[in-house]
Amino acid sequence: MTVASESQKLSPRTRRALIMLAVGAPAGFIAGRVLIWLKRQGYWQGLELSGGDVVSLGLAAFLVTVGLATMIVSLSRKALGRQINGDDQTRAATPAQASFYAGQGGVLVLAGVMLAAPPLAGALFVPLSPLLASAVMTGLITVFLVQTVGNITLWVRSDELMRRTMAETAAVSYGLLQGLLFLWAAGEKLALLPPLTLWDAVNVNMIGYLLISMIIAWRRGFVD
């Protein structure tokens, strides 16, 4: 069997994902090497990030990237229509669909901002003054309220299948992550596991939620 025949069996989204992986992996490696070189040259010597901070910044970058990409696609109703209906379909997305996907992208961007702000503020401003910390916290509360309104709006505008997917994701995430956090807390109490900070718990919760949402979306047919 030829390579061409194998590629024909791949869905369009799978082909796009493989292309993005082939391009993104070298780009990420090169960017990482450049940042390491700059640090060795004396830049950002005072920037100290913990392991949890690095994880949260990585998650924030992922959320912002996906959110911006979703918002950009929503600007073209034809491109969004191909994304929703498949590459073989020429029907453009409706204005309501474009607005809905733009809202989804905006919510993801806000989530990334909330994850990135606390570790960046603590790392860039040493020592972090109470006034600046209060300003960052006030901004976080404001962004959280805006994102909450956005999530509620998306829920109201969703169809029944999308609502069931959201509800299933929330239920599975709550039950599974609550159980895992309890087991970790029990192991920590028994001196069997290292202590876990609340920020580490936030990272675990976000990673788990993203994985669960992708699995459920795939099962529901939202992802090829």
C-alpha positions as CSV (number, residue, x, y, z in Angstrom):
1,M,0.0,0.0,0.0
2,T,1.4,3.4,-1.0
3,V,1.9,6.4,1.2
4,A,-0.6,8.3,-1.0
5,S,-3.3,5.7,-0.4
6,E,-2.6,5.8,3.4
7,S,-2.9,9.6,3.4
8,Q,-6.3,9.5,1.7
9,K,-7.6,7.5,4.7
10,L,-6.7,10.4,7.0
11,S,-9.4,12.9,7.7
12,P,-8.8,16.5,6.8
13,R,-8.5,17.5,10.4
14,T,-6.0,14.7,11.1
15,R,-3.9,15.9,8.1
16,R,-3.9,19.5,9.4
17,A,-2.9,18.3,12.9
18,L,0.0,16.3,11.5
19,I,1.1,19.3,9.4
20,M,0.9,21.6,12.5
21,L,2.9,19.1,14.5
22,A,5.6,18.8,11.8
23,V,5.9,22.6,11.7
24,G,5.3,23.4,15.4
25,A,7.7,20.9,16.9
26,P,10.8,22.3,15.2
27,A,9.6,25.9,15.8
28,G,9.1,25.2,19.5
29,F,12.5,23.6,19.8
30,I,14.2,26.5,18.0
31,A,12.3,29.0,20.2
32,G,13.3,27.2,23.3
33,R,16.9,27.1,22.3
34,V,16.9,30.8,21.6
35,L,15.4,31.6,25.0
36,I,18.0,29.4,26.7
37,W,20.7,31.2,24.7
38,L,19.4,34.6,25.7
39,K,19.2,33.6,29.4
40,R,22.9,32.5,29.2
41,Q,23.8,35.9,27.7
42,G,22.5,37.6,30.8
43,Y,18.9,38.3,30.0
44,W,16.2,37.4,32.5
45,Q,18.7,36.4,35.1
46,G,16.4,37.5,37.9
47,L,13.4,35.6,36.5
48,E,12.7,32.6,38.7
49,L,9.8,30.3,37.8
50,S,8.8,27.2,39.7
51,G,7.7,24.0,38.1
52,G,4.1,24.8,38.7
53,D,4.6,28.3,37.1
54,V,6.1,26.8,34.0
55,V,3.2,24.3,33.6
56,S,0.6,27.1,34.1
57,L,2.4,29.3,31.6
58,G,2.5,26.4,29.1
59,L,-1.2,25.9,29.6
60,A,-1.9,29.6,29.2
61,A,0.1,29.7,26.0
62,F,-1.9,26.7,24.7
63,L,-5.3,28.3,25.6
64,V,-4.4,31.7,24.1
65,T,-3.2,30.1,20.9
66,V,-6.2,27.9,20.5
67,G,-8.5,30.8,21.4
68,L,-6.9,33.2,19.0
69,A,-7.0,30.6,16.2
70,T,-10.7,30.0,16.8
71,M,-11.4,33.7,16.7
72,I,-9.4,34.1,13.5
73,V,-11.3,31.2,11.8
74,S,-14.6,32.7,12.9
75,L,-13.8,35.9,11.0
76,S,-14.3,34.0,7.7
77,R,-17.7,32.4,7.5
78,K,-16.5,30.2,4.5
79,A,-13.5,28.9,6.4
80,L,-15.6,28.3,9.5
81,G,-18.2,26.5,7.4
82,R,-15.6,24.1,6.1
83,Q,-14.4,23.5,9.7
84,I,-18.0,22.7,10.8
85,N,-19.3,20.9,7.8
86,G,-16.2,19.3,6.4
87,D,-13.7,20.3,3.7
88,D,-16.0,18.9,1.0
89,Q,-18.9,21.2,2.0
90,T,-19.1,24.7,0.5
91,R,-21.9,26.0,2.8
92,A,-20.7,29.0,4.8
93,A,-21.3,29.3,8.5
94,T,-24.2,31.4,9.7
95,P,-23.6,34.7,11.5
96,A,-24.8,33.1,14.7
97,Q,-22.3,30.2,14.3
98,A,-19.5,32.7,13.7
99,S,-20.4,34.7,16.7
100,F,-20.6,31.5,18.8
101,Y,-17.2,30.3,17.8
102,A,-15.7,33.8,18.3
103,G,-17.2,33.7,21.9
104,Q,-15.6,30.3,22.5
105,G,-12.2,31.6,21.4
106,G,-12.6,34.7,23.6
107,V,-13.4,32.5,26.6
108,L,-10.2,30.4,26.0
109,V,-8.1,33.6,25.7
110,L,-9.4,34.9,29.0
111,A,-8.7,31.6,30.7
112,G,-5.1,31.7,29.4
113,V,-4.7,35.3,30.7
114,M,-6.0,34.3,34.2
115,L,-3.5,31.4,34.3
116,A,-0.5,33.4,33.1
117,A,-1.1,36.6,35.2
118,P,-0.2,35.3,38.8
119,P,3.1,33.5,38.0
120,L,4.2,36.3,35.6
121,A,3.5,39.0,38.2
122,G,5.4,37.1,40.9
123,A,8.3,36.4,38.6
124,L,8.7,39.8,36.9
125,F,8.2,42.0,40.0
126,V,10.4,40.9,42.8
127,P,9.5,41.7,45.5
128,L,5.8,42.0,44.6
129,S,4.4,45.0,46.4
130,P,1.0,44.6,48.1
131,L,-0.4,47.4,45.9
132,L,0.6,45.7,42.6
133,A,-0.6,42.3,44.0
134,S,-4.0,43.9,44.8
135,A,-4.2,45.4,41.3
136,V,-3.4,42.0,39.7
137,M,-6.0,40.3,41.9
138,T,-8.6,43.0,41.0
139,G,-7.9,42.4,37.3
140,L,-8.2,38.7,37.8
141,I,-11.6,39.0,39.5
142,T,-12.8,41.3,36.7
143,V,-11.6,38.9,34.0
144,F,-13.1,35.9,35.9
145,L,-16.5,37.7,36.0
146,V,-16.3,38.5,32.3
147,Q,-15.4,34.9,31.5
148,T,-18.2,33.6,33.6
149,V,-20.7,35.8,31.7
150,G,-19.2,34.5,28.5
151,N,-19.6,30.8,29.6
152,I,-23.2,31.4,30.6
153,T,-23.9,33.1,27.3
154,L,-22.3,30.2,25.3
155,W,-24.4,27.7,27.4
156,V,-27.6,29.6,26.6
157,R,-26.8,29.8,22.9
158,S,-25.7,26.1,22.6
159,D,-27.9,23.4,21.1
160,E,-29.0,20.4,23.1
161,L,-26.1,18.2,21.9
162,M,-23.5,20.9,22.9
163,R,-25.2,21.4,26.3
164,R,-25.1,17.6,27.0
165,T,-21.4,17.6,26.0
166,M,-20.7,20.5,28.4
167,A,-22.6,18.9,31.2
168,E,-21.0,15.5,30.7
169,T,-17.5,17.1,30.7
170,A,-18.3,19.0,33.9
171,A,-19.7,15.9,35.7
172,V,-16.8,13.6,34.7
173,S,-14.2,16.3,35.5
174,Y,-15.7,17.0,38.9
175,G,-16.1,13.3,39.9
176,L,-12.7,12.1,38.6
177,L,-10.6,15.1,39.7
178,Q,-12.2,15.3,43.1
179,G,-11.4,11.7,43.7
180,L,-7.8,12.1,42.6
181,L,-7.2,15.2,44.7
182,F,-8.7,13.4,47.7
183,L,-6.3,10.4,47.2
184,W,-3.4,12.8,46.9
185,A,-4.4,14.7,50.0
186,A,-4.7,11.4,51.9
187,G,-1.2,10.4,50.7
188,E,0.1,13.8,51.8
189,K,-1.5,13.5,55.2
190,L,0.1,10.0,55.6
191,A,3.5,11.4,54.6
192,L,3.5,9.2,51.5
193,L,3.3,11.9,48.9
194,P,4.9,15.4,48.6
195,P,2.8,18.4,49.5
196,L,0.7,19.9,46.7
197,T,0.1,23.6,46.5
198,L,-3.3,25.1,45.5
199,W,-1.7,26.4,42.3
200,D,-0.4,22.9,41.5
201,A,-4.0,21.7,42.1
202,V,-5.3,24.3,39.6
203,N,-2.8,23.1,37.0
204,V,-3.9,19.5,37.5
205,N,-7.5,20.5,37.4
206,M,-7.0,22.4,34.1
207,I,-5.0,19.6,32.4
208,G,-7.5,17.0,33.5
209,Y,-10.4,19.1,32.3
210,L,-8.8,19.7,28.9
211,L,-8.1,16.0,28.4
212,I,-11.6,15.0,29.4
213,S,-13.2,17.6,27.2
214,M,-11.2,16.5,24.2
215,I,-12.1,12.8,24.8
216,I,-15.8,13.6,25.2
217,A,-15.8,15.9,22.2
218,W,-14.2,13.1,20.2
219,R,-16.8,10.6,21.4
220,R,-19.6,13.0,20.5
221,G,-18.3,13.5,17.0
222,F,-17.1,17.1,17.4
223,V,-13.5,16.0,16.6
224,D,-12.6,13.7,13.8
